[in-house]
Amino acid sequence: MKIVSNAPLEDWEKYKNLRIEALKNVPQAFLDDQDMAEKMSKEEWQRRMSSMYFAEIDGKWVGMIGAYQEEKTKVKHILNIVSVYVAPSYRGQGIGKALLEYVIEQAKKNPEIKKLLLGVVTTQEPAQELYKSLGFIKGGYLKYAVKVGKQYFDEYLMELYLWKL
């Protein structure tokens, strides 16, 4: 497996296909919905790729993770982790962990970043366990954070501190 960062823009359809698969498989884990994603332009997919990393096996993208730093001065120390997904047939092979470890290592190289922040639906227990295994702690709880159809999902906010006060 290799981690792809700075993916070539011509690979935007690989990203689109993986993202739409994720939206189908675990719609509660993402704020986008499948209909919206399918209508997005090539340029929007390419723009979004700038903050994404992908796990590649035999030329196929099988996992992804997004990471972006806040721009506003007062919260510029936060790196947001989004869009974590591993295709079902590749789960349990350490791909999600490798993607997260890669992002954490990249964050440690940036002295501005002091913490990583992510949200995870409370029903996604394997994801929570993965985040805990890498040092993330629960820092908040959002009731009715995501609505899919007529069902609401709660979410934990989880944080990883790169330095102690």
KOLTORSE-467481 format. One record per residue: residue number from 1; z, y, x of N, C-alpha, C, O, CB in turn. Coordinates in steps of 0.02 Angstrom, whole numbers, plus 50000, padded with zeros to 5 digits. Glycine has a CB too. Example, Ala and Ser with C-alpha at 12.3 -4.5 7.8 and 13.67 -1.06 7.14 Angstrom:
> 1 50390 49716 50660 50390 49775 50615 50390 49835 50660 50423 49834 50712 50452 49776 50565
> 2 50354 49888 50642 50357 49947 50684 50394 50002 50645 50402 50057 50670 50286 49970 50704
This chain:
> 1 50000 49941 50042 50000 50000 50000 50000 50062 50044 50033 50064 50096 50060 50000 49952
> 2 49963 50112 50022 49964 50176 50058 49978 50232 50008 49959 50228 49950 49898 50188 50096
> 3 50012 50284 50033 50025 50344 49992 49969 50393 50005 49954 50410 50063 50096 50375 50010
> 4 49938 50417 49952 49884 50466 49957 49913 50534 49939 49935 50545 49883 49824 50447 49910
> 5 49912 50579 49988 49930 50649 49974 49868 50690 49988 49824 50669 50025 49992 50673 50019
> 6 49864 50748 49958 49804 50790 49965 49741 50749 49948 49693 50748 49986 49798 50819 50037
> 7 49744 50716 49891 49687 50674 49870 49624 50716 49863 49627 50773 49840 49703 50639 49802
> 8 49567 50689 49883 49504 50726 49875 49491 50742 49802 49503 50700 49758 49445 50684 49904
> 9 49468 50802 49788 49457 50824 49719 49407 50780 49683 49409 50775 49621 49434 50895 49719
> 10 49362 50749 49720 49313 50705 49686 49346 50642 49657 49314 50605 49620 49258 50686 49735
> 11 49409 50629 49674 49445 50572 49647 49482 50589 49582 49524 50551 49559 49494 50546 49698
> 12 49466 50645 49552 49502 50668 49492 49500 50617 49436 49548 50612 49397 49473 50733 49468
> 13 49446 50578 49430 49443 50529 49376 49492 50471 49386 49516 50442 49338 49371 50502 49369
> 14 49506 50455 49448 49557 50403 49462 49625 50428 49435 49663 50390 49405 49562 50388 49538
> 15 49639 50491 49448 49701 50521 49423 49701 50521 49347 49750 50501 49315 49710 50593 49450
> 16 49647 50544 49317 49642 50547 49244 49654 50478 49213 49692 50472 49165 49573 50575 49222
> 17 49622 50427 49240 49629 50359 49213 49701 50334 49218 49727 50303 49171 49583 50311 49249
> 18 49733 50347 49276 49802 50325 49285 49849 50363 49238 49894 50333 49209 49825 50334 49359
> 19 49837 50427 49231 49880 50468 49187 49872 50447 49114 49922 50441 49079 49861 50544 49195
> 20 49812 50435 49092 49802 50414 49022 49832 50345 49011 49860 50332 48957 49726 50413 49005
> 21 49827 50301 49060 49861 50236 49055 49936 50246 49046 49967 50214 49004 49847 50193 49118
> 22 49965 50291 49086 50037 50305 49082 50055 50334 49013 50106 50314 48984 50057 50355 49137
> 23 50014 50379 48988 50028 50409 48922 50024 50357 48866 50059 50364 48816 49979 50465 48908
> 24 49983 50307 48875 49978 50252 48825 50039 50206 48831 50069 50188 48780 49913 50212 48836
> 25 50058 50189 48892 50110 50139 48903 50181 50166 48891 50222 50130 48863 50106 50113 48973
> 26 50195 50226 48912 50262 50255 48905 50257 50328 48883 50274 50373 48921 50302 50249 48972
> 27 50233 50340 48823 50222 50409 48801 50285 50452 48801 50281 50513 48809 50193 50409 48732
> 28 50344 50420 48793 50406 50457 48791 50426 50485 48860 50469 50528 48864 50461 50413 48765
> 29 50394 50461 48912 50412 50482 48980 50374 50544 49003 50386 50569 49058 50400 50425 49028
> 30 50328 50567 48962 50285 50623 48983 50282 50676 48928 50287 50659 48869 50214 50599 48999
> 31 50274 50738 48947 50270 50792 48898 50199 50800 48871 50191 50824 48815 50294 50857 48928
> 32 50149 50780 48909 50081 50780 48884 50072 50723 48835 50111 50675 48835 50029 50775 48943
> 33 50021 50728 48794 50003 50671 48753 49932 50650 48769 49894 50687 48801 50011 50687 48677
> 34 49914 50590 48747 49850 50561 48765 49791 50603 48740 49743 50613 48777 49845 50491 48736
> 35 49795 50628 48679 49741 50669 48652 49728 50731 48695 49671 50747 48712 49756 50691 48580
> 36 49782 50765 48714 49776 50824 48756 49744 50806 48824 49700 50841 48848 49844 50858 48766
> 37 49768 50752 48853 49743 50731 48919 49669 50714 48917 49632 50732 48963 49783 50671 48944
> 38 49648 50681 48865 49577 50662 48860 49531 50722 48852 49471 50717 48867 49568 50615 48803
> 39 49558 50778 48828 49518 50839 48818 49519 50886 48879 49482 50936 48880 49543 50876 48757
> 40 49560 50872 48928 49565 50916 48985 49501 50916 49027 49467 50865 49032 49624 50896 49030
> 41 49486 50973 49055 49425 50980 49095 49434 50950 49165 49490 50939 49189 49406 51054 49101
> 42 49378 50937 49196 49378 50913 49266 49418 50961 49310 49457 50940 49352 49305 50906 49292
> 43 49408 51026 49299 49442 51077 49340 49518 51075 49330 49555 51085 49378 49416 51146 49322
> 44 49541 51062 49269 49613 51057 49257 49642 50995 49291 49696 50998 49320 49628 51055 49181
> 45 49606 50939 49288 49629 50879 49323 49634 50893 49397 49682 50874 49430 49582 50819 49309
> 46 49584 50925 49424 49583 50940 49496 49639 50988 49514 49670 50980 49567 49515 50970 49516
> 47 49653 51037 49472 49708 51084 49486 49775 51047 49488 49816 51060 49532 49710 51140 49432
> 48 49785 51002 49441 49848 50965 49438 49857 50918 49497 49914 50902 49516 49851 50926 49373
> 49 49803 50896 49526 49807 50849 49583 49843 50878 49643 49869 50841 49685 49737 50827 49604
> 50 49845 50944 49648 49875 50976 49707 49949 50960 49715 49976 50965 49770 49865 51051 49704
> 51 49983 50942 49661 50054 50927 49665 50069 50853 49655 50126 50834 49640 50092 50968 49614
> 52 50017 50810 49662 50025 50739 49649 50017 50697 49712 49981 50715 49759 49975 50717 49597
> 53 50051 50640 49712 50045 50589 49764 50031 50523 49728 50054 50512 49673 50110 50584 49809
> 54 49991 50481 49761 49970 50420 49729 49983 50360 49774 49977 50364 49835 49896 50424 49710
> 55 50000 50304 49743 50006 50240 49779 49939 50204 49770 49915 50196 49714 50066 50196 49752
> 56 49910 50183 49826 49845 50151 49824 49849 50081 49854 49877 50071 49908 49793 50193 49863
> 57 49821 50033 49818 49816 49964 49842 49744 49942 49833 49716 49945 49778 49866 49916 49803
> 58 49714 49921 49887 49644 49898 49886 49597 49948 49852 49553 49930 49813 49639 49830 49850
> 59 49607 50012 49867 49565 50065 49840 49580 50086 49769 49548 50132 49742 49495 50043 49843
> 60 49630 50054 49737 49647 50070 49668 49713 50109 49667 49761 50090 49700 49653 50005 49625
> 61 49715 50163 49628 49777 50200 49619 49820 50164 49568 49799 50155 49510 49764 50273 49597
> 62 49880 50142 49589 49923 50102 49546 49989 50136 49529 50028 50110 49490 49937 50035 49580
> 63 50000 50194 49559 50062 50231 49546 50052 50304 49563 50006 50322 49600 50121 50202 49585
> 64 50097 50345 49536 50092 50417 49550 50161 50449 49544 50207 50423 49513 50042 50450 49502
> 65 50165 50508 49575 50225 50549 49569 50202 50621 49581 50160 50635 49623 50281 50527 49620
> 66 50232 50666 49543 50217 50737 49552 50279 50772 49580 50336 50752 49566 50195 50769 49486
> 67 50267 50824 49620 50322 50863 49647 50299 50935 49656 50248 50948 49688 50347 50833 49715
> 68 50338 50981 49628 50320 51051 49638 50383 51092 49647 50435 51080 49616 50278 51077 49579
> 69 50377 51141 49690 50432 51187 49705 50429 51246 49656 50375 51272 49642 50429 51211 49778
> 70 50485 51266 49633 50489 51325 49590 50465 51385 49629 50474 51389 49690 50561 51336 49564
> 71 50434 51433 49595 50408 51492 49628 50455 51551 49625 50456 51593 49670 50342 51511 49597
> 72 50495 51556 49572 50541 51612 49564 50595 51608 49617 50622 51555 49631 50572 51613 49493
> 73 50610 51666 49647 50656 51669 49704 50723 51636 49691 50749 51601 49734 50668 51741 49723
> 74 50751 51645 49632 50818 51620 49618 50821 51544 49611 50875 51515 49614 50844 51652 49555
> 75 50765 51513 49601 50763 51440 49593 50714 51407 49641 50694 51349 49631 50746 51421 49521
> 76 50693 51443 49692 50644 51417 49740 50671 51359 49781 50633 51323 49814 50621 51473 49787
> 77 50736 51349 49779 50768 51294 49817 50762 51227 49781 50786 51176 49807 50841 51311 49829
> 78 50731 51226 49722 50727 51165 49681 50656 51136 49685 50607 51171 49676 50746 51179 49608
> 79 50653 51071 49698 50590 51034 49695 50594 50990 49633 50637 50948 49627 50578 50991 49761
> 80 50548 51001 49587 50545 50962 49525 50503 50900 49535 50447 50903 49561 50517 51005 49467
> 81 50530 50844 49514 50495 50780 49517 50471 50764 49446 50511 50764 49399 50541 50722 49546
> 82 50406 50751 49440 50377 50739 49374 50327 50682 49378 50307 50661 49432 50342 50803 49347
> 83 50308 50657 49321 50252 50609 49314 50259 50547 49357 50210 50523 49386 50188 50644 49332
> 84 50319 50520 49361 50329 50458 49399 50304 50400 49357 50324 50391 49300 50405 50449 49419
> 85 50259 50360 49386 50231 50304 49349 50204 50252 49397 50173 50269 49448 50175 50328 49301
> 86 50215 50189 49380 50184 50132 49415 50154 50087 49362 50187 50070 49312 50237 50093 49460
> 87 50092 50068 49372 50058 50024 49324 50100 49960 49315 50127 49933 49363 49987 50006 49349
> 88 50104 49935 49253 50147 49877 49238 50137 49817 49283 50186 49785 49303 50137 49857 49168
> 89 50076 49800 49300 50064 49740 49341 50084 49749 49414 50083 49702 49452 49991 49721 49337
> 90 50103 49810 49433 50124 49823 49502 50198 49840 49507 50223 49854 49562 50083 49880 49531
> 91 50233 49839 49452 50305 49855 49453 50343 49799 49488 50321 49742 49492 50332 49864 49381
> 92 50401 49818 49514 50444 49769 49549 50423 49755 49620 50450 49710 49651 50445 49706 49510
> 93 50376 49794 49646 50351 49784 49715 50373 49840 49762 50351 49843 49819 50276 49778 49715
> 94 50416 49885 49737 50440 49940 49779 50394 50000 49782 50404 50045 49824 50450 49914 49848
> 95 50345 50003 49738 50297 50058 49740 50329 50124 49717 50320 50175 49749 50237 50043 49695
> 96 50367 50121 49663 50401 50181 49639 50450 50207 49691 50455 50267 49703 50438 50167 49574
> 97 50486 50161 49723 50533 50180 49775 50497 50212 49834 50520 50262 49861 50573 50119 49798
> 98 50441 50183 49854 50403 50211 49910 50378 50281 49895 50379 50325 49938 50344 50165 49928
> 99 50354 50291 49834 50331 50358 49814 50388 50408 49816 50380 50464 49843 50300 50356 49743
> 100 50445 50389 49788 50503 50434 49789 50527 50448 49859 50542 50506 49876 50560 50405 49747
> 101 50531 50397 49900 50553 50407 49970 50506 50453 50007 50528 50494 50047 50558 50339 50007
> 102 50442 50447 49994 50393 50491 50026 50405 50564 50006 50406 50608 50049 50321 50470 50007
> 103 50415 50576 49941 50427 50644 49918 50493 50671 49946 50497 50730 49965 50429 50646 49841
> 104 50544 50630 49949 50609 50652 49977 50600 50671 50050 50626 50723 50071 50662 50596 49970
> 105 50565 50631 50088 50553 50646 50159 50514 50711 50168 50528 50751 50212 50516 50588 50194
> 106 50464 50722 50125 50426 50784 50128 50471 50843 50111 50466 50896 50143 50366 50781 50079
> 107 50514 50835 50062 50560 50889 50042 50608 50907 50098 50624 50966 50108 50600 50868 49979
> 108 50631 50856 50135 50678 50869 50190 50646 50910 50245 50682 50942 50284 50703 50803 50218
> 109 50580 50910 50250 50545 50950 50301 50541 51023 50282 50524 51065 50324 50476 50922 50312
> 110 50555 51039 50220 50552 51109 50197 50623 51136 50191 50660 51116 50147 50515 51113 50128
> 111 50642 51182 50236 50711 51207 50235 50730 51245 50172 50789 51255 50159 50722 51251 50295
> 112 50681 51267 50133 50697 51302 50071 50723 51254 50018 50763 51275 49975 50635 51337 50045
> 113 50702 51191 50019 50721 51143 49967 50792 51119 49979 50808 51092 50032 50671 51083 49965
> 114 50834 51129 49928 50904 51107 49933 50920 51050 49884 50967 51013 49894 50951 51166 49919
> 115 50879 51045 49831 50890 50989 49785 50825 50969 49751 50779 51009 49743 50943 51007 49732
> 116 50824 50906 49730 50769 50879 49690 50796 50868 49620 50853 50848 49611 50740 50812 49720
> 117 50754 50882 49570 50775 50878 49501 50722 50840 49461 50662 50851 49469 50786 50948 49471
> 118 50745 50794 49418 50700 50758 49374 50733 50743 49308 50794 50746 49302 50677 50692 49407
> 119 50692 50729 49258 50717 50707 49193 50694 50636 49181 50638 50617 49199 50692 50754 49137
> 120 50737 50596 49151 50720 50527 49135 50748 50510 49067 50806 50523 49052 50747 50478 49190
> 121 50705 50481 49024 50726 50462 48957 50782 50410 48963 50779 50365 49005 50665 50434 48916
> 122 50832 50416 48921 50891 50374 48926 50877 50300 48916 50916 50258 48939 50942 50395 48875
> 123 50821 50283 48883 50804 50212 48873 50770 50181 48934 50760 50121 48935 50759 50205 48812
> 124 50751 50221 48983 50716 50196 49042 50767 50176 49096 50773 50209 49148 50666 50249 49069
> 125 50802 50123 49083 50856 50102 49128 50831 50081 49197 50864 50099 49246 50893 50045 49097
> 126 50775 50045 49204 50752 50029 49273 50737 50092 49314 50751 50094 49374 50690 49985 49269
> 127 50708 50142 49282 50694 50205 49318 50759 50238 49339 50765 50263 49395 50653 50253 49274
> 128 50809 50239 49295 50873 50269 49312 50905 50233 49372 50932 50265 49417 50921 50266 49252
> 129 50900 50167 49372 50929 50128 49427 50893 50144 49493 50924 50149 49546 50924 50052 49412
> 130 50828 50152 49490 50790 50170 49550 50814 50238 49576 50827 50245 49635 50714 50172 49535
> 131 50819 50286 49532 50840 50353 49553 50911 50351 49583 50924 50382 49634 50837 50403 49494
> 132 50956 50315 49550 51025 50308 49576 51024 50276 49646 51063 50296 49689 51068 50266 49528
> 133 50982 50226 49656 50980 50191 49720 50959 50237 49777 50973 50223 49836 50932 50131 49717
> 134 50925 50292 49761 50904 50339 49812 50949 50400 49816 50934 50448 49851 50832 50362 49799
> 135 51005 50398 49779 51055 50451 49785 51055 50502 49729 51095 50549 49731 51046 50485 49849
> 136 51011 50496 49680 51011 50542 49624 51073 50530 49581 51096 50474 49574 50947 50535 49581
> 137 51101 50584 49554 51158 50580 49509 51140 50615 49443 51098 50660 49442 51222 50611 49541
> 138 51172 50593 49389 51161 50625 49325 51195 50693 49326 51254 50699 49342 51188 50581 49266
> 139 51157 50744 49307 51183 50812 49307 51181 50844 49239 51207 50899 49230 51146 50854 49356
> 140 51150 50811 49191 51146 50840 49124 51118 50791 49074 51092 50738 49091 51103 50903 49125
> 141 51125 50809 49011 51103 50767 48956 51069 50811 48905 51098 50861 48882 51162 50727 48924
> 142 51008 50794 48886 50970 50832 48837 50959 50789 48775 50923 50739 48777 50903 50857 48866
> 143 50990 50808 48721 50982 50772 48657 50915 50792 48627 50895 50850 48630 51040 50789 48607
> 144 50879 50744 48599 50813 50756 48568 50766 50792 48615 50732 50839 48595 50822 50797 48504
> 145 50762 50770 48677 50722 50804 48728 50647 50795 48717 50608 50841 48731 50740 50778 48797
> 146 50627 50737 48691 50556 50722 48683 50546 50690 48614 50587 50649 48592 50530 50674 48740
> 147 50492 50709 48582 50475 50680 48517 50407 50646 48522 50358 50678 48541 50476 50734 48460
> 148 50404 50583 48505 50341 50545 48503 50334 50519 48432 50374 50478 48410 50340 50486 48557
> 149 50283 50543 48398 50276 50526 48327 50336 50553 48289 50348 50613 48289 50270 50449 48318
> 150 50372 50508 48257 50432 50529 48220 50497 50512 48256 50551 50523 48230 50432 50498 48151
> 151 50491 50485 48317 50550 50463 48354 50568 50513 48409 50525 50539 48445 50538 50394 48385
> 152 50633 50527 48414 50659 50571 48466 50691 50530 48522 50719 50476 48509 50711 50621 48436
> 153 50686 50555 48583 50715 50522 48641 50759 50572 48677 50741 50631 48685 50660 50494 48688
> 154 50818 50549 48699 50863 50590 48739 50843 50581 48812 50808 50534 48831 50937 50570 48727
> 155 50867 50627 48853 50848 50627 48923 50907 50645 48968 50948 50688 48950 50790 50675 48936
> 156 50912 50612 49024 50959 50632 49076 50923 50676 49126 50865 50664 49142 50991 50569 49111
> 157 50957 50727 49149 50934 50765 49207 50968 50734 49267 51029 50725 49267 50948 50842 49200
> 158 50930 50718 49318 50959 50688 49378 50941 50731 49439 50886 50758 49443 50933 50615 49387
> 159 50988 50735 49485 50980 50779 49543 50995 50741 49607 51035 50694 49609 51027 50840 49538
> 160 50961 50761 49659 50975 50736 49726 50984 50798 49770 50939 50839 49776 50917 50689 49753
> 161 51043 50803 49800 51058 50861 49842 51040 50843 49915 51059 50791 49940 51133 50881 49837
> 162 51004 50888 49946 50985 50877 50016 51035 50908 50064 51030 50897 50124 50916 50907 50028
> 163 51082 50945 50037 51135 50974 50079 51196 50984 50036 51192 50989 49975 51113 51042 50112
> 164 51252 50988 50068 51315 50998 50033 51337 51071 50042 51326 51100 50095 51371 50948 50059
> 165 51368 51099 49990 51394 51167 49995 51460 51168 50033 51489 51221 50042 51403 51199 49926
